[in-house]
Amino acid sequence: MPISKIYKLYISPDRKYVKVLNNLLGFVPSNLSLYKMAFRHKSVALILKNGSKSSNERLEFLGDAVLGSVVAEVLFKLYPYKEEGFLTEMRSKIVRRANLNQLGRKLGFQELIDFDIKSINVNAKQSSLLGDAFEALIGAVYLDKGYNFTKEFIDERIIKPHVDIHTLELTETNFKSKLIEWCQRHSKDISFEPISNVEGDSAKLFTVRVFIDSEPMAIGVDYNKKNAEKFAAEKSCEMLGI
Amino acid sequence: MPISKIYKLYISPDRKYVKVLNNLLGFVPSNLSLYKMAFRHKSVALILKNGSKSSNERLEFLGDAVLGSVVAEVLFKLYPYKEEGFLTEMRSKIVRRANLNQLGRKLGFQELIDFDIKSINVNAKQSSLLGDAFEALIGAVYLDKGYNFTKEFIDERIIKPHVDIHTLELTETNFKSKLIEWCQRHSKDISFEPISNVEGDSAKLFTVRVFIDSEPMAIGVDYNKKNAEKFAAEKSCEMLGI
């Protein structure tokens, strides 16, 4: 083991944190501050000298992009004869916020994320804290170790052990049922309200909005009413991180 | 110069094509078939033995993701103190379909793309042929040469010579004016029609749809009518590749 690694794992003041990261990632990070930043929620952002704030939001932007690119390549190679529409749909199934939240939970992020519980309402906490940190972590690994390393990390430590791609392929998520079940579980009222039925020049266009406990959620628009509801439910699930 | 390069440039039956690509890219491709595929529009897709079609659509999916990731990193490093919202907006300004079409035109793609003119209507041709091929080319370069090479290629041959990031930063595109001007230039009627004004529990929600020559285009939704129109105009510009 190189001396720098021994120092980080056993001697440095950060050794506890380094060990936790080593267990999580499967490698000893080079630049520890990137990982600290990945787990710093905006509710506890550092204020820099120039007045700007430092939290995991910027890393999340970068990690989201890197993750999208890696997953695109994995699917491109896994399905050499499938068309672009299929690949796009599969990717969005994999990188859905709810999946990323679940991944974050499986990986034990709840112990690692630094946030101010007072400033976070329960819905927001549930919806995005873990998934956002997951993307930020990918951004940190990328800056620390480069693209090819990150690609292998995502493939070996995330996708292979935690994502069942072939099951996802067969799963057509019924977002409407999913949303209704979630509301039942949380004792919330849900309704799908048509907010306009307009006669266009060619066909009737439906706009539907989901309301949960009278709070307006996402809107869906389609020429078919069921589809409009489906789209509204899907976007609402995304908003709630379900 | 290595023998394989001399062969490709001066001896192989593809030497003319290799020279064109060499001028365009600044390097001699290793796997020529990837680049041929990048310039094959779906209207002239090859039918493979198993019945699936081969055109640039799959490469476009991959290239779009790689481009998004590279541009994310460029912006992340260029603007170390800007927040995620700014970075997201800047990226969408850079990778807008209209910009990619323009890049494709500057790079001379119109001479390279293989397509069946009969199967393409004028709008569709204008809207996406060049930008789609641009993304597919990025996908080809990535598969041929890897991520770091592609990153340098995008930065050195595309962004630095052709994208004025600091001007884009200052430009707040007025999509409504842009769309109206485009309609005037093409002698088309345009209207922004409210398709619903709904009293929600907290505020009035506006849904606006753009119609061009009575053809329905994109929809915008917002609590502010002007914003709803702006969003509808922006999405319509994207649809038309303006």
Interface residues (C-beta under 8 A of the other chain):
Chain A: L48 N50 S52 K53 E57 R58 E60 F61 L62 D64 A65 V66 G68 S69 V71 A72 E73 F76 Y81 K82 E83 E84 L87 T88 R91 Y142 G146 Y147 N148 K151 I195 S196 V198 G200 D201 S202 L205 T207 R209 S214 E215 P216 I219 V221
Chain B: L48 N50 S52 K53 E57 R58 E60 F61 L62 D64 A65 V66 G68 S69 V71 A72 E73 F76 Y81 K82 E83 E84 L87 T88 Y142 G146 Y147 N148 K151 I195 S196 V198 G200 D201 S202 L205 T207 R209 F211 S214 E215 P216 I219 V221
